[in-house]
Structures are given as C-alpha cells and as structure tokens.
Amino acid sequence: MGHTSAEDRSRDREQIAIVGLACRLPGAPNAQRFWEVLDRGEDRVGAPPVSRSDTDARAGGYLDDVASFDAAFFEISPREAVRMDPQHRILTEATWVALDDAGLSAESLAGSRTGVYTACLGSDYWELLRQTGFNDMHGLTGSALHGAAAGRISRMLDLRGPSMALDATCSSSLLAVHLACQSLILGETDFAVVSGANVLLDGGYWDALTRARVLAPDGRSKFGHAEANGYGRGEGAASVVLRPLDAALAAGDRVHAVILGSGASNNGCSSIALITPSSDGQEEALRQAHRGARVRAADVDYVEAHGTGTVSGDQVELSVLNKVLGEDRPAGDRCLVGSVKTNIGHTEAVSGLVGLIKTVLAIEHRTVPATLHVERRNPLLDEPDCAVELVAAGTPWPDRGKPALAGVSSFGLSGTNVHVVVGEAPAVSPAQPVHRAAHVLPLSARSPSALRALAGEYSETLDGDLLDLCFSASVRRTHHERRIAVTGSDRESLVAGLRAFAAGAEHSAVTVGVAGTPKIVFVFPGQGSQWVGMGRELLVDNDVFARRLRECDAAVRAETGWSVIDRLHDDRPLTAVREVQPVLWAVQVALAAVWQDWGVRPDLVIGHSMGEVAAATVSGALSLEDGAAVICRRSALITTHCQPGGMVAVQLGARDAARSVHGHQGELCVGVVNSAHSSVISGDHVALAEVVKALRERDVHCTRVDVEFASHAPQVDPVRPLLAQALSGLKPRTGTIPMHSTVRDEVVDGASLDADYWMSNLREQVKFAAAVESAAEDRTLFVEISPHPVLVHAVEDGMDRMGSTGAVLASTRRDRPQLAELLRALGVVYAQGGNVAWERVQSGGRFADLPAYPFQRKHFWLTDTQGPVLCDHYSTAPAQAVIAVPPRSIADFERYLRTRVGALLQIRDEDLDLDRTPGALGLDSLLATQLRLAVERELDCKVPTRLFFGTAPLRRLARELHLRAGEARPDWATAIS
C-alpha cells in the first residue's frame, strides 16, 4: 500500500491501525500460543479443570486458572482483589499485555485522550459475593458494575478519553471496536483500548441456555456442519489497541493490521423473535462495513463468521454471506469462511474480539486456519453457485496480487449485528542496520520475582537487531520501580548477564536497583585523569560527543593555534600543562554534553581545581569561548611564570596535614582537602621532601602528584597580575545549573566567576571534601566527568561520613571500551530511578517485539460458605490486637502501621513493603477513612485523612504518626524525644 497522495493521507486518517493485541484463551495463554492452536487445528473444548469444582461438569472451552491475579502489580489490595469478578481481573491483565504489545508505556499514555471500551456479560461472581455476605462497595465496583472495569483501567493509566462498558450480548466486543473506531475517526480520541472477557461460573446460565435448546450436547460448536446442533460455551479475555493509521505510521508503530471500515445494525422487527437471527440485519451490517471501507465485497478473501453452529444461525449467516460476497465475484472464486468457535467455543461477550484477533493473526501468517467439526458440510456450501468456501483444512492465504482483505462478523442475541473489514498492514521499508559498539538493555518490574522472570524471558528470546530490542525495551515499555540495566557489546554478553540475574547470581554486566528520585551531581576533577587514547572511540561512537568536542576544539584553536582533536589522536603522552589542561577541559565539556543529551541533567556541579573551569562552562556561568580563554590563557601563564614546586598526596585529614607543614610557612601549604583522610601538600621541592620523609617515618602513605608546578601554593603568586590582565574581558553570567565552589565552599552566582575568582581557584585551597559533604544526601549520584576516575574514593569517603546513600559513577576508564563504560554508568542512573532520555540513548532504533510482562499471580477466591480465601496473602490479625502495646519508638510505629494496614488490606505483615505508598498497596478513599478512624482511636491523636494519600511511603508516615502521637501523649515524651 502506498501512502503518499493527499487522498491516501485522508484515507489513512479514516483507517484505524491495530497496533497492539493480546488474548488469554482455552489452551492459549497468549497470542503466540493462540496461533499455534489455530494453525494446528486444536480442539480446546473439554471438561472443566479440577479446580473448578463449583462448576457443573459440562464440556466447554475453559481457562486453566481464573482464580489467580497479580493484584499487587495493579496496586489493588487483596481485600479488593478477592471481591473482583475474575472477568475484570483477566480483562485488566489482557489490557496491559495489549498495551505492551503496542509499545505504549504508562508514562506515554498518562493524561492522553485514550478511550477504554470493555465488554463482559453476566455477573456470576457477584452472586457468590452476595451469597457469602461480601456484597460491599468493593464487591459492587469489582463485580456487579461492569462499567467499573473500564473505569479502573482509565484511572490506573490516567486515561482521559471516554470509558464505558458495552452490552450488546454476544456482539458486545466487536460493537466496542466499531464505536472506538468512530471515536478515533472523529478525533475525539487519539488511542482506543477495546477489551473483553468471559468466565463461566454459574450453572444457572447453563440451565437457561440448555432449556432454550441453543447449546450443543457435546459442548462443541460445529459451524458449517450439516447437522449443526447448537454452540459450545468458552472462556477467555482479549484486547486490542487502536489508533489512526497515519499517526501509527508517523510514530513508527508496528501495525498488525488495519480496520478499513465497520458497520453496525439491529434486526429491528425483521426477525420473528428477539433472539432469532435476521438476514436483513446481517446484510445491512456487511454492506455498511464495505461502504465505509470503500471495498467491493467481491474483493474480500476471507470472512471470520459469527459461526456459532446453531441450526438457524448457520443457515441465515451462510445465506447472507453467499448473497453479499457473491455479487460481481468471478465464477469459481469463492470467499473463504471459518469460525474460531469450533476451536475454543463461543466466548460470548468477547467472541467478536477473538474473531478479530484470529483474522489478524491469519493475515500476518498468510494462512487461513481450519474450521473444525465439518465432517458433513451444510448443503448450501455444495451448491454450484455458492460464493463461499468453508475452510476445512488450513490453507495458504489467497494470492490475488493485492493486499489481504478480510471481514469479521459478530451477531448478538439482542439483534445487534456488527461487521468489520480488516486489511493487511502497509509494507514498511526495511531499516538500515545501525552499528553500535555497545548496548544497554533496561528492564523493570513491580517485584524482584517478576524482574528475575522477565530477565529469563529476555535471555531466551533476544533475537533480532540489538539496537531495536534495546530501543523498544527503553522507549516502548513502562518503567517500574524494580530495575536492572544490562550492558554488553553483543548478544552473547547481554544474554550472559540476563541469565546470571535470572538465576540470582551477580554479574559485572548487570546493575540492580530500586527506583527513587536521586540527586545528580556532576564532579569535574583536575589534572591526572588523562591517558593516551582518551576520547578517540567516542569521537566515532557518539555524535554528541564528537560535535561538542569539535566546538571545544575550535574555541581552543582560536586561543592557542593547535587542535585538541589532533592531540587526542597523538600517541605521545600528555604532560605539558599548557596542553593537558585545555584537552582535559574539552573532553570534560564534551562528556557532560553526552550525559545531558541522555537526559541526565545535574542538580549541582562541583569542580576540583582546574575542573572548576569545565564545571563553570557546563553550568552556563562561562560561555564556551570564555571557558577556553580561562583554561588556555591561565595554563600558558603557569608554564612561563610559576616558581618551581611540587605536590604530594598524603593520607591525612586537613587538620593533621596542616600540622605536618607547620614550620614551613611561605614554602608549603595544604593545597587540597579531598576527604577526611586525604589531602595534598603543595609547595617548595626541598621543604616538601622533608615533610614527606617525616611522614613516611610515621607510616603515613605519601604519593607524589605528577605535575609541572605547585598549584594552590605561593609558587603561583607571580601569575596574579598577568592573569588579571589576560582575563579582563571575561563575561561571566548567572548559570542555569547551581555550582558549589570549592574555593569559597558555597554555591556561588556564576556572575561572580571573574578574573579574580580564577586566580583564587589557582591559588587557594581546594575544599573538595566540604563540597562533597554539603552535596551528599539520600540517593545522591555523583558522576565523575573525566576520562578516568580519580576522585571516586574521596567522594565515597564524604558520602560515608554523611551517611548518604547512592553511588559514585565513572564516565569512562583508562583502556576500557568508552561507550560501554558510559552506558554502564547510565545503567546505574536508571536503576536508581534517575531520568534517562532513552529515545536519545537508543536513537536509530525501531519497534521490536518483546516478551510480555510476567505477572506474579496469587490466589483470590470465595468459597460458597466460608467467605474469602486468599492463599499465601491473607492477614488474619484482628483489629483489637493491633494496639495491644502502645508504640513508642519509630520502629514501634513502623510495626504498628505494618500490622494495622495489613489487617485492613488483608496483606500479611511480611508481604507489606513499608517503602510503598498506601495507594500503591491498594488503599482507596473508603479504606483511608477506616484507617484514619482506627489510628485516631488507637493512638488517641488526630490524623487527617489526606496523610494517607500522596507520595509518602508508609515508613515516612510512621515518623509522622510518631510525632503526632508524641504531641498528643506527653507521657510518651521520653521515647519520642
């Protein structure tokens, strides 16, 4: 299909792309297995599972386990989950899988005009709730009110389009597709999710249908059979994600197929009874769909019939298909027809969606699956002028030299008829392979067990282009709190890391973390991080680094006449300060540009000695040209005007280091304080040698710093007047990123970074330890912006002193693959919850198929007489036992909240995570009010209900209760103070 002309683009807006699909059906937990069932001609109808002892033993198409559900994933408490109709549960899971299949993350959909359309029939589970006395508000929203299933999905994902449940009996889900398409075409919505489910629990429905003589005695639908005798019932869930075709193509979505048009009608009074099929009604639905799709009925290759296998239903439907599809069709060119109900039974409300998904899969695989149980064909099919052919054996899709074209029908007991015309997806030009020296694959889940399972799935299915896979995992998946990032240069290295993590083992390629909101600090070191070969690989592997380095090169060349890039490609070691400092400045600025391009933007920058020039440039306080002027002019003056001197790193804190140089005033000083255990002494060579000798006699470790001069010492004083003149034209400005000065030990206004400041930066002590300790907070990530890390230990020491959590990251390392090292560090930022602009990191990647989320289901069910049964997840703590001993310490309050919330939400103490918010555990407004009343009664203090909403985790709420209870109960003052 071409889509270039104005007319074509207009049609694209009217055509609706199916960008995501999912299903859970008898014998088929996913769409891939569903196709295998169809392709192999499997009959998945049989007796109920043993676990379904409450269902009369009648043959049907059953799901293996409808009692289990991953409630925690959807932030639904066990208390609410046990009251949810299993139809709502499997529908919700299917919706998530379909959105994953579409590559639409929760982040990308939040606040969007996305419509949600659901279809369920019957409320068998509500009857169980009512009989056992659990027909409360959660029972109403979870079982009795099917509209709540759509509303729950909209709320879960913050979707702002129309949200509704459709009930047109058996045609409900395909009617939902029709209405969703209309909403998309009108521009009311940008996306639509259509989901349906059917679960068979109540024997009363079976009895009613049996008395109406519409069920087959053996439970099997036999569409097209000469002796069709009723339909067989089936269970399942299905979901599709829709958006306008033009938008899908522009976004690079994978398009499964295209809905070209649809039609809906009702029998009116054209049938002899409400439940009797009408040829007029069905014909109108087909013709309306063909008109909307602008196709000729004679061009349709295949129709997925409603195909229930009832006597009157088959006769009417086959007659209508023969009449409509036979118009203008060449003799002998029969349209293929079939019915999925012969494989899995009639899934009732969701059957239209199931037929649609079967048809899409058939188009994608270019194969029409067999329709089962047609040993003797309906005589109408054998008439010479019949225009339809029942597919009794799997057959290749008809080759007519044009894109595949199909129809899907769904007819309701209420007389509502729906037909949808489905076309083949537009051809997509193959992508040119993009070579990457290294890859990073981010994975996330809601729980550790799910994350291990997901890693295992990826390790077994990591096929295709690696960049596309990493792009899709990064950009087209929702990012949950439990995270890993796997780095590697090829498939083998990625798989090795995935398998190790899945097995519970550590691996150098894998970073593990729990997402929070980390503070990002860029740290720019001074001299010492340079090495031959630094930056060369990144010049080839990263466009942003190369572009920014070229800009720095131009700025340095204007100052010095030589090229930074040429010097990086030179195999001679960098030793001369007038070369080392400009080159390091340029590499640091270019590395920072890569981090920022990847979405990692610092909350603060810290520079160490000459590193402050790069820090000021990155913060925006200095323009690139001014940054180059400071580093180039100053390093030139240092070379020609500094007095001789040296520097020695000593394992002493600032105070002990100062004592060691006592008596050498004017010759030596403590030039740098890196940490509480590391300093640098600068000054005269002879005096320095004396101090080093004395320190070594005391077993103090000393290391000479490989520099040409003694900075941060009196030896640089001759530079002062010359530097003031050289930098007189400097125009510093207020930066966009805060900078903590290691000269003044405070956050400074960039406008104050004038010539005098840059002399102080050269002469005064580097107060690096103080800057680190000031910046270190919970979850702080210090990113060293350098060719090789030289400040890691100093930063870690400062973090330890402040009790700060987080990490220190190196950008690149000497003689290691440079892009791989950067991506490894980026993986740490991601694992800790830092923002990452994945579309930039994985630029050039395209949509790839990925494993579905591995739900960690638990058992939630009601017995007939005993009420709720929650295997492995139920807290039985009685309310009156929660406060047997008044809490006093914060730990007591944490235990109290764990038990109190667990009792309310029916979560065992050991399963309740205090680092999650009440809402994430499933606390809603009704339960929050109950919780507030219980807390006020038991702690004898006033607590606002709003305390239990928002982003505060339970652990923080425990501290708040500790404070409030202490104010209300002075007799607890000792413990609380």
ZIQUI-V684153 format. One record per helix or strand of 2 or more residues. SS is the DSSP state (h for helix, s for strand). FROM is the first residue (numbers start at 1). TO is the last residue. If there is no record, write none. Layout:
SS_FROM_TO + SS_FROM_TO
This chain:
h_6_14 + s_16_25 + h_31_39 + s_60_61 + s_68_69 + h_78_81 + h_86_102 + h_106_109 + s_114_119 + h_124_132 + h_137_144 + h_147_157 + s_163_166 + h_169_186 + s_191_198 + h_203_211 + s_233_234 + s_236_244 + h_245_251 + s_257_266 + h_279_293 + h_297_299 + s_302_304 + h_311_325 + s_335_338 + h_341_344 + h_348_365 + s_367_368 + h_379_382 + s_388_390 + s_395_396 + s_405_411 + s_416_424 + s_439_445 + h_448_461 + h_466_475 + s_482_488 + h_491_502 + s_510_514 + s_519_524 + h_536_541 + h_543_560 + h_564_568 + h_577_597 + s_604_607 + h_611_619 + h_624_641 + s_646_650 + h_654_660 + s_668_675 + s_678_683 + h_685_697 + s_702_704 + h_714_726 + s_739_741 + s_746_748 + h_750_752 + h_755_763 + h_768_775 + s_780_784 + h_792_802 + s_806_810 + h_818_831 + h_838_841 + s_858_859 + s_861_862 + s_868_869 + h_879_881 + h_890_905 + h_909_911 + h_919_921 + h_925_939 + h_945_948 + h_954_968 + h_970_976
